[in-house]
Amino acid sequence: MRDNRPFSAKAKARAGFLPADAAREAEAAQVPGLQARIAAANVIADVAQGGHRLDERFSPQAVPYRLAGMEPRDIALARSIAYVGVRRLGAIRHALAALLEKGLPKQAARLEWPLVAAAAQILFLDVPDHAAVDLAVRAVRLEPKTAPFAGLVNGVLRNLIRRREEFLGADPLDLDTPAWLAQRWIKSFGEAQARAIAAMHMQEPPIDLTVKSDAEGWAQRLDGIVLPTGSVRLRARTPIAELDAYAEGEWWVQDAAAALPARLLAVEPEERVLDMCAAPGGKTAQLALARAQVTALDRSAERLKLLAANLQRVRLHADIAVGDAASYAAARPFDAILLDAPCSATGTIRRHPDVPWIKKPGDLDSLVALQSRILERAASLLRPGGRLVYCTCSLEPEEGEAQIASFLRRHPEMRRAPIDAAADRVPAEFVTPDGDLRTLPSYWPNEDARLAGLDGFFAARLVRRD
């Protein structure tokens, strides 16, 4: 059973780089910006060393919660540093290795995390150099085991400032993408496309909205553009709850690629539709907007609470079911099923930069097996003539093209319903020779990085023969 009790100060110190007593925590709180740097260093360590998801470390339910007692401005700064630190972890480690010829002192390995946090500011954020260096040194001095190396930290970071340009020109595929992923993408998409994908992952992700109606009107109202697929992309990064008409529920946040699979299902009013693995609910909302009778299934009751809250805000309805998609049973077959299967999520690295550092090559085998089991269950729940859209936010062919090819070999009663670019209102470059959907993060290049790219997605539309 998970222990949700707050960590003691000593336990926090063992878990990462954090002052170990109340006096040092109080001292850190008195120096503007110091708590944010310490929190960012801890979060980066949680991801790179502990395998935790980056977004979860910023949840108040995280244990330990690194941001306790911090002001919103400091939380925002810690988030910026941590996200850039993880996104550019490979390049930062490369730079630090060049500056630390003998490596980190064995007795102070935890120096890596305040160094990474400071390097992220010096190389990639609009933060004064002196603030990044000074606060990193202060943070190191607060921890007894690292305090003797404050001079080393100061020297390394000042050298980094002097040699900054030397470390800014490397290709992200070479440094910021683990070798196993880089090799896979080169094999699947060619080297030029793999480099374009990795370069797009270095940019902050755009904010896309699915609107109930009048995309042009909402684009004008919210200062956005209408994308070729009908989503609205915002020009500026504004807190979602502060956007115009948030409370009215006329739109919801959903990446442009993630909005396509529900459209491909083309549901009709009153059709019985199952959304498998439904949370957090963007696709469920799309299906409900089409006036289908939607059952939203997910194994996580907590995630379904979020789905229910999202549906309430956008004033749409779905029946909610807690259950395992691989064993779900229904009284009657469904007219249409949307299966957004659990996957490696390598298509969402721009949005979730921790993915390359917490996923391992061996994870694919278990995920592919799980997807296959859920696909089998989905096929058994579909009426003759019914439609099934299978999708994953993965760039890996085993979770997309190969998964569907294997499924169709096992199920002659199922056939592919090829996607038609014109009829389905999908850009032709998204449609594969087999008639499936494949988006890449490098699609839709734009001089303004905020308006470029989309998540990497695969989707196949299948029909059960009559």
C-alpha positions as CSV (number, residue, x, y, z in Angstrom):
1,M,0.0,0.0,0.0
2,R,1.3,3.5,-0.9
3,D,2.4,5.5,2.1
4,N,1.0,9.1,1.7
5,R,2.5,10.4,4.9
6,P,4.6,13.6,4.5
7,F,8.4,12.8,4.4
8,S,10.5,14.0,7.2
9,A,13.2,16.6,6.4
10,K,15.9,13.9,6.6
11,A,13.9,11.6,4.4
12,K,13.5,14.4,1.9
13,A,17.3,15.0,2.0
14,R,17.9,11.3,1.3
15,A,15.4,11.3,-1.6
16,G,17.1,14.2,-3.4
17,F,19.0,17.4,-3.1
18,L,17.1,19.3,-0.3
19,P,18.1,21.1,2.9
20,A,17.7,18.5,5.7
21,D,16.5,20.6,8.6
22,A,14.0,23.4,9.3
23,A,16.7,26.0,9.8
24,R,18.2,25.5,6.4
25,E,14.7,25.4,4.8
26,A,14.0,28.7,6.5
27,E,17.2,30.1,5.2
28,A,16.4,29.0,1.7
29,A,13.0,30.7,1.9
30,Q,14.6,34.0,2.7
31,V,16.6,34.2,-0.5
32,P,14.4,35.1,-3.5
33,G,14.4,32.3,-6.1
34,L,16.5,29.8,-4.1
35,Q,13.5,27.6,-3.2
36,A,12.6,27.4,-6.9
37,R,16.1,26.3,-7.9
38,I,16.2,23.7,-5.1
39,A,12.8,22.3,-6.1
40,A,13.7,22.2,-9.8
41,A,16.9,20.3,-9.0
42,N,15.0,17.8,-6.9
43,V,12.3,17.3,-9.6
44,I,15.0,16.7,-12.3
45,A,16.6,14.1,-10.0
46,D,13.2,12.5,-9.4
47,V,12.8,12.0,-13.2
48,A,16.3,11.2,-14.3
49,Q,17.3,9.1,-11.3
50,G,14.0,7.9,-9.9
51,G,12.0,7.3,-13.1
52,H,9.1,9.5,-12.0
53,R,6.8,11.3,-14.5
54,L,7.6,15.0,-14.7
55,D,4.0,16.3,-14.7
56,E,3.2,14.2,-11.6
57,R,6.1,15.8,-9.6
58,F,4.2,19.1,-9.8
59,S,1.0,17.6,-8.4
60,P,0.2,18.4,-4.8
61,Q,-0.4,14.7,-4.3
62,A,3.3,13.9,-5.2
63,V,5.3,12.3,-2.4
64,P,7.4,14.1,-1.5
65,Y,5.9,17.3,-2.8
66,R,8.8,19.4,-3.7
67,L,6.9,22.7,-4.0
68,A,5.3,22.8,-0.5
69,G,4.9,26.3,0.8
70,M,6.2,28.0,-2.3
71,E,4.6,31.1,-3.9
72,P,2.9,30.6,-7.4
73,R,5.7,32.7,-9.0
74,D,8.4,30.4,-7.6
75,I,6.4,27.3,-8.6
76,A,6.2,28.6,-12.2
77,L,10.0,29.3,-12.2
78,A,10.7,25.8,-10.8
79,R,8.5,24.3,-13.5
80,S,10.3,26.2,-16.3
81,I,13.7,25.1,-15.0
82,A,12.7,21.5,-14.5
83,Y,11.0,21.1,-17.9
84,V,14.0,22.6,-19.7
85,G,16.4,20.7,-17.6
86,V,14.7,17.4,-18.5
87,R,14.1,18.4,-22.2
88,R,17.8,19.3,-22.7
89,L,19.2,16.7,-20.2
90,G,21.5,15.1,-22.8
91,A,23.0,18.4,-24.0
92,I,23.5,19.6,-20.4
93,R,25.2,16.4,-19.3
94,H,27.4,16.6,-22.4
95,A,28.5,20.1,-21.4
96,L,29.1,19.3,-17.8
97,A,31.1,16.2,-18.7
98,A,33.4,18.5,-20.8
99,L,33.8,20.9,-17.9
100,L,34.3,18.2,-15.3
101,E,37.3,16.4,-16.7
102,K,37.5,14.0,-13.7
103,G,33.7,13.7,-13.3
104,L,31.7,14.5,-10.2
105,P,33.3,13.8,-6.8
106,K,32.3,10.3,-5.7
107,Q,31.3,11.6,-2.3
108,A,29.0,14.3,-3.8
109,A,27.2,12.7,-6.7
110,R,24.1,14.7,-5.9
111,L,26.0,17.8,-7.2
112,E,24.7,16.8,-10.6
113,W,21.2,18.0,-10.0
114,P,21.9,21.6,-8.9
115,L,24.5,21.8,-11.7
116,V,21.9,20.6,-14.3
117,A,19.3,23.1,-13.0
118,A,21.8,25.9,-13.2
119,A,23.0,24.8,-16.6
120,A,19.5,24.8,-17.9
121,Q,19.1,28.4,-17.0
122,I,22.5,29.5,-18.4
123,L,22.1,27.7,-21.7
124,F,18.4,27.7,-22.5
125,L,16.5,30.2,-20.3
126,D,16.3,33.9,-20.1
127,V,17.8,34.1,-16.6
128,P,20.7,36.4,-15.6
129,D,23.9,34.3,-15.4
130,H,24.9,35.7,-12.1
131,A,21.5,34.6,-10.5
132,A,21.9,31.1,-11.9
133,V,25.4,30.8,-10.5
134,D,24.9,32.5,-7.2
135,L,21.8,30.6,-6.3
136,A,23.3,27.2,-7.4
137,V,26.2,27.9,-5.1
138,R,23.9,28.9,-2.2
139,A,21.9,25.7,-2.7
140,V,25.0,23.6,-2.6
141,R,26.2,25.3,0.6
142,L,22.9,24.5,2.3
143,E,23.6,20.7,2.1
144,P,26.4,19.5,4.4
145,K,27.6,16.8,2.0
146,T,27.9,19.1,-0.9
147,A,28.9,22.3,0.8
148,P,32.7,21.6,0.5
149,F,32.2,21.6,-3.3
150,A,30.6,25.0,-3.6
151,G,33.8,26.4,-5.2
152,L,33.8,23.6,-7.8
153,V,30.2,24.4,-8.7
154,N,31.0,28.1,-9.0
155,G,34.0,27.4,-11.3
156,V,32.2,24.9,-13.5
157,L,29.2,27.3,-14.0
158,R,31.4,30.3,-14.8
159,N,33.3,28.2,-17.3
160,L,30.0,27.1,-18.8
161,I,29.1,30.8,-19.3
162,R,32.4,31.5,-21.0
163,R,32.1,28.4,-23.3
164,R,28.3,28.7,-23.8
165,E,28.3,29.0,-27.6
166,E,30.5,25.9,-27.8
167,F,27.6,23.8,-26.4
168,L,24.6,25.3,-28.2
169,G,25.1,23.9,-31.7
170,A,24.7,20.2,-31.2
171,D,21.9,18.3,-33.0
172,P,19.1,17.2,-30.5
173,L,19.1,13.7,-32.1
174,D,22.7,13.2,-31.1
175,L,22.5,14.4,-27.5
176,D,19.0,14.9,-26.3
177,T,17.6,11.6,-27.7
178,P,18.6,8.3,-26.1
179,A,20.6,6.3,-28.7
180,W,18.0,3.4,-28.7
181,L,15.2,5.8,-29.7
182,A,17.4,7.8,-32.2
183,Q,18.3,4.5,-34.0
184,R,14.6,3.4,-34.1
185,W,13.5,6.7,-35.7
186,I,16.2,6.7,-38.3
187,K,15.2,3.2,-39.2
188,S,11.5,4.0,-39.4
189,F,11.5,7.5,-40.9
190,G,15.0,8.1,-42.3
191,E,17.7,10.3,-40.8
192,A,16.5,13.6,-42.0
193,Q,13.0,13.1,-40.6
194,A,14.4,11.7,-37.3
195,R,16.5,14.8,-36.9
196,A,13.4,17.0,-37.6
197,I,11.4,15.1,-35.0
198,A,14.1,15.4,-32.4
199,A,14.5,19.2,-33.2
200,M,10.7,19.7,-32.7
201,H,10.9,18.0,-29.3
202,M,13.1,20.8,-28.1
203,Q,10.3,23.3,-28.5
204,E,7.6,24.1,-26.0
205,P,4.4,22.4,-27.2
206,P,1.5,24.4,-28.6
207,I,-1.9,24.8,-27.0
208,D,-4.6,23.3,-29.2
209,L,-8.3,23.5,-28.6
210,T,-11.2,21.4,-29.9
211,V,-14.2,23.7,-30.2
212,K,-17.9,22.7,-30.3
213,S,-18.5,25.0,-33.3
214,D,-17.4,28.1,-35.2
215,A,-13.6,27.4,-35.2
216,E,-12.9,30.7,-37.0
217,G,-14.9,32.7,-34.5
218,W,-13.1,31.2,-31.5
219,A,-9.7,31.6,-33.2
220,Q,-10.4,35.3,-33.5
221,R,-11.8,35.5,-30.0
222,L,-8.9,33.6,-28.4
223,D,-6.1,34.9,-30.6
224,G,-5.4,31.7,-32.4
225,I,-5.3,30.2,-35.9
226,V,-7.5,27.4,-37.4
227,L,-5.4,24.4,-38.3
228,P,-6.0,22.4,-41.4
229,T,-7.8,19.7,-39.3
230,G,-10.2,22.2,-37.7
231,S,-8.5,22.5,-34.3
232,V,-7.7,26.0,-33.0
233,R,-4.1,26.7,-32.0
234,L,-3.4,29.6,-29.7
235,R,-0.6,32.1,-30.4
236,A,0.2,32.8,-26.8
237,R,0.6,30.6,-23.7
238,T,-2.1,31.8,-21.3
239,P,-3.3,29.8,-18.3
240,I,-6.2,27.7,-19.5
241,A,-8.6,28.8,-16.8
242,E,-8.0,32.5,-17.7
243,L,-8.9,32.0,-21.3
244,D,-12.2,33.6,-22.6
245,A,-15.3,31.5,-22.0
246,Y,-13.4,28.7,-20.1
247,A,-16.4,28.3,-17.7
248,E,-18.9,28.2,-20.5
249,G,-17.4,25.0,-21.8
250,E,-17.4,25.8,-25.5
251,W,-14.0,24.3,-26.0
252,W,-11.4,22.0,-24.4
253,V,-7.7,21.5,-24.7
254,Q,-6.7,18.7,-27.0
255,D,-3.7,18.3,-29.3
256,A,-4.6,18.5,-33.0
257,A,-3.4,15.0,-33.6
258,A,-5.3,13.6,-30.6
259,A,-8.5,15.1,-32.0
260,L,-8.3,13.0,-35.2
261,P,-9.2,9.4,-34.1
262,A,-12.6,10.3,-32.8
263,R,-13.4,12.1,-36.1
264,L,-12.3,9.1,-38.0
265,L,-14.9,7.0,-36.2
266,A,-17.6,9.2,-37.7
267,V,-20.3,8.4,-35.1
268,E,-23.9,9.1,-35.7
269,P,-26.5,10.4,-33.2
270,E,-27.8,7.7,-30.9
271,E,-25.2,5.1,-31.9
272,R,-23.8,3.1,-29.0
273,V,-20.1,3.9,-28.7
274,L,-17.5,2.6,-26.3
275,D,-14.4,4.8,-25.6
276,M,-11.9,2.4,-24.2
277,C,-9.1,3.8,-22.0
278,A,-11.1,7.1,-22.1
279,A,-9.5,9.3,-19.5
280,P,-8.9,12.3,-19.4
281,G,-11.8,12.6,-21.8
282,G,-11.1,14.8,-24.8
283,K,-12.1,12.0,-27.2
284,T,-15.1,11.2,-25.1
285,A,-16.3,14.8,-25.3
286,Q,-15.9,14.6,-29.1
287,L,-18.1,11.5,-29.3
288,A,-20.7,13.0,-26.9
289,L,-20.8,16.2,-28.9
290,A,-21.8,14.0,-31.9
291,R,-24.8,13.0,-29.8
292,A,-23.8,9.3,-29.5
293,Q,-24.6,7.2,-26.5
294,V,-21.1,7.0,-25.1
295,T,-19.7,4.7,-22.5
296,A,-16.3,6.0,-21.2
297,L,-14.2,3.1,-19.8
298,D,-11.0,3.4,-17.8
299,R,-9.3,1.3,-15.2
300,S,-8.4,4.3,-13.1
301,A,-11.3,5.7,-10.9
302,E,-9.2,8.8,-10.1
303,R,-8.7,9.6,-13.8
304,L,-12.4,9.0,-14.4
305,K,-13.1,11.7,-11.8
306,L,-11.1,14.1,-13.9
307,L,-13.0,12.9,-17.0
308,A,-16.3,13.5,-15.3
309,A,-15.2,17.0,-14.2
310,N,-14.1,17.8,-17.7
311,L,-17.4,16.6,-19.2
312,Q,-19.3,18.7,-16.6
313,R,-17.4,21.8,-17.6
314,V,-18.2,21.3,-21.3
315,R,-21.8,20.3,-20.6
316,L,-21.7,16.9,-22.3
317,H,-22.7,13.5,-21.0
318,A,-21.3,10.0,-21.1
319,D,-21.9,6.9,-19.0
320,I,-18.8,6.2,-17.0
321,A,-17.5,2.7,-16.3
322,V,-14.5,1.7,-14.2
323,G,-12.9,-1.5,-15.5
324,D,-10.0,-3.2,-17.2
325,A,-10.3,-2.8,-21.0
326,A,-8.7,-6.2,-21.6
327,S,-11.6,-8.0,-19.8
328,Y,-14.5,-5.6,-20.1
329,A,-17.9,-7.2,-20.8
330,A,-21.1,-5.5,-22.1
331,A,-24.7,-6.7,-22.3
332,R,-24.9,-5.7,-26.0
333,P,-22.3,-5.1,-28.7
334,F,-21.4,-1.6,-29.7
335,D,-21.9,0.2,-33.0
336,A,-18.5,1.8,-32.8
337,I,-15.4,1.6,-30.5
338,L,-12.6,4.0,-30.0
339,L,-9.4,2.4,-28.5
340,D,-6.7,4.8,-27.6
341,A,-4.4,2.1,-26.3
342,P,-1.8,2.4,-23.5
343,C,1.6,2.9,-25.3
344,S,5.1,4.2,-25.0
345,A,3.9,7.8,-25.7
346,T,7.0,8.6,-27.8
347,G,4.8,10.7,-30.0
348,T,4.2,13.1,-27.1
349,I,7.8,13.8,-26.1
350,R,7.5,17.5,-26.9
351,R,4.6,17.6,-24.3
352,H,6.2,15.1,-21.9
353,P,10.0,15.5,-22.2
354,D,10.5,12.9,-19.4
355,V,9.4,10.1,-21.8
356,P,12.9,9.4,-23.3
357,W,14.5,9.2,-19.9
358,I,11.9,7.0,-18.1
359,K,11.1,4.6,-20.9
360,K,13.3,1.6,-21.7
361,P,13.6,-0.5,-24.9
362,G,12.2,-3.5,-23.0
363,D,9.0,-1.7,-22.2
364,L,7.8,-2.1,-25.8
365,D,7.3,-5.9,-25.6
366,S,4.9,-5.7,-22.6
367,L,3.0,-2.7,-24.1
368,V,2.6,-4.5,-27.5
369,A,1.2,-7.5,-25.7
370,L,-1.2,-5.4,-23.7
371,Q,-2.4,-3.6,-26.8
372,S,-3.0,-6.9,-28.5
373,R,-5.1,-8.2,-25.6
374,I,-7.3,-5.0,-25.6
375,L,-7.7,-5.2,-29.4
376,E,-9.0,-8.7,-29.0
377,R,-11.5,-7.6,-26.5
378,A,-12.6,-4.6,-28.6
379,A,-13.2,-6.9,-31.6
380,S,-15.4,-9.1,-29.4
381,L,-17.5,-6.2,-28.3
382,L,-18.3,-4.9,-31.8
383,R,-21.5,-5.7,-33.7
384,P,-21.3,-6.9,-37.3
385,G,-20.8,-3.9,-39.5
386,G,-19.5,-1.9,-36.6
387,R,-16.4,0.3,-36.7
388,L,-13.3,0.3,-34.6
389,V,-10.6,2.9,-34.5
390,Y,-7.4,1.9,-32.9
391,C,-4.8,4.6,-32.0
392,T,-1.7,5.2,-30.1
393,C,0.4,8.3,-29.4
394,S,3.5,6.4,-30.3
395,L,6.1,6.7,-33.0
396,E,7.1,3.0,-32.8
397,P,5.8,0.8,-35.6
398,E,5.3,-2.2,-33.2
399,E,2.6,-0.2,-31.5
400,G,1.0,0.9,-34.7
401,E,1.4,-0.5,-38.2
402,A,2.8,-3.8,-37.1
403,Q,0.1,-4.2,-34.4
404,I,-2.7,-3.7,-36.9
405,A,-1.1,-6.0,-39.5
406,S,-0.8,-8.8,-36.9
407,F,-4.4,-8.2,-35.7
408,L,-5.8,-8.4,-39.2
409,R,-3.9,-11.6,-39.9
410,R,-5.6,-13.2,-36.9
411,H,-9.1,-11.8,-37.6
412,P,-10.4,-12.4,-41.1
413,E,-13.8,-11.1,-39.9
414,M,-12.2,-7.6,-39.6
415,R,-11.1,-5.4,-42.5
416,R,-9.4,-2.1,-42.8
417,A,-11.6,0.9,-43.8
418,P,-8.9,3.1,-45.4
419,I,-8.8,6.8,-44.5
420,D,-9.6,9.1,-47.4
421,A,-7.8,12.4,-47.1
422,A,-10.6,14.4,-48.7
423,A,-13.6,12.7,-47.3
424,D,-12.2,12.5,-43.8
425,R,-10.8,16.0,-43.9
426,V,-7.2,14.8,-43.1
427,P,-4.1,16.3,-44.7
428,A,-2.8,13.9,-47.4
429,E,0.6,13.7,-45.8
430,F,-1.0,12.1,-42.7
431,V,-2.3,9.1,-44.7
432,T,-0.1,6.1,-45.1
433,P,0.0,3.9,-48.2
434,D,-2.1,1.3,-46.3
435,G,-4.8,3.9,-45.6
436,D,-3.9,4.4,-41.9
437,L,-3.1,7.7,-40.1
438,R,0.4,8.6,-39.1
439,T,1.3,12.0,-37.8
440,L,4.9,13.1,-36.9
441,P,5.9,15.9,-34.6
442,S,7.9,17.4,-37.4
443,Y,4.8,18.0,-39.6
444,W,3.5,21.5,-40.0
445,P,6.8,23.4,-39.8
446,N,6.5,27.1,-39.0
447,E,8.9,30.0,-38.4
448,D,7.0,30.6,-35.1
449,A,7.7,27.5,-33.0
450,R,4.5,28.1,-31.1
451,L,2.5,27.3,-34.2
452,A,4.6,24.4,-35.5
453,G,4.2,20.6,-35.2
454,L,1.7,18.3,-33.5
455,D,1.9,15.1,-31.5
456,G,3.0,11.8,-33.2
457,F,0.0,9.6,-33.6
458,F,-1.0,6.4,-35.4
459,A,-4.6,5.4,-36.1
460,A,-6.2,2.6,-38.1
461,R,-10.0,2.4,-38.9
462,L,-11.4,-1.2,-39.0
463,V,-14.8,-2.6,-39.8
464,R,-16.3,-5.9,-38.7
465,R,-17.7,-7.7,-41.7
466,D,-21.5,-8.2,-41.9
